[in-house]
Amino acid sequence: MPRTRISISLDEQQAARIKRHAERAGMDVSAYLTHAATRQMAETEAIEEQFSQVDVLIAAAEAEAEALPTEPATSDELTEGERREVDEALRLVYGEEHCGEQPGRAG
């Protein structure tokens, strides 16, 4: 298979560090960088494949959210049932003595 030369520029410290690592691995710099790049590409491709279905779900959710109306379809008033639910939640958070108070307002 024909080979292609790729030229990269590094500062002296990076180049020296890569040479040391290549020597420790028993490789020349070209083989070391090729191995590192190939490993990184395989890892990236595996991650992309693993999360591709998640990306599809996110895209669908974003499209669905874009189609939603920007203004709420209902009024700002709570129903009696919703008020009871809010009061119960406030009791759980603030305790019974603060029942009926709205957070941030004096009782």
PEBELKA-V774680 format. One record per residue. N is the residue number from 1. RES is the residue in one letter. PSI is psi in whole degrees, -180 to 180 (* if undefined). NEAR is the number of other ideal C-beta (glycine too) atoms within 10 Angstrom. Layout:
n: [N	N]
res: [RES	RES]
psi: [PSI	PSI]
near: [NEAR	NEAR]
This chain:
n: [1	2	3	4	5	6	7	8	9	10	11	12	13	14	15	16	17	18	19	20	21	22	23	24	25	26	27	28	29	30	31	32	33	34	35	36	37	38	39	40	41	42	43	44	45	46	47	48	49	50	51	52	53	54	55	56	57	58	59	60	61	62	63	64	65	66	67	68	69	70	71	72	73	74	75	76	77	78	79	80	81	82	83	84	85	86	87	88	89	90	91	92	93	94	95	96	97	98	99	100	101	102	103	104	105	106	107]
res: [M	P	R	T	R	I	S	I	S	L	D	E	Q	Q	A	A	R	I	K	R	H	A	E	R	A	G	M	D	V	S	A	Y	L	T	H	A	A	T	R	Q	M	A	E	T	E	A	I	E	E	Q	F	S	Q	V	D	V	L	I	A	A	A	E	A	E	A	E	A	L	P	T	E	P	A	T	S	D	E	L	T	E	G	E	R	R	E	V	D	E	A	L	R	L	V	Y	G	E	E	H	C	G	E	Q	P	G	R	A	G]
psi: [132	147	149	136	134	129	133	156	133	156	165	-39	-43	-44	-45	-41	-44	-43	-43	-45	-40	-44	-44	-32	-4	31	159	168	-41	-49	-40	-48	-38	-44	-46	-44	-42	-43	-43	-41	-42	-41	-45	-44	-39	-42	-45	-40	-42	-36	6	-40	-35	-42	-38	-44	-41	-44	-41	-42	-40	-40	-41	-41	-37	-32	-12	149	148	-24	141	145	-16	170	171	-12	138	147	167	-41	-41	-39	-42	-41	-42	-46	-43	-42	-41	-38	-43	-39	-47	-11	164	-33	-17	13	133	-14	151	136	137	-1	145	144	*]
near: [3	3	6	5	5	9	4	8	6	10	8	7	8	11	13	11	12	16	13	10	14	18	12	9	12	8	15	12	13	12	12	18	16	13	13	15	11	10	10	10	10	10	10	10	10	10	10	10	9	9	12	9	9	9	10	10	10	11	10	10	10	10	9	9	8	7	7	9	6	4	6	8	6	8	7	5	7	12	10	7	8	10	11	11	12	12	13	11	10	17	14	9	9	12	9	8	8	13	12	8	13	10	8	5	6	5	8]
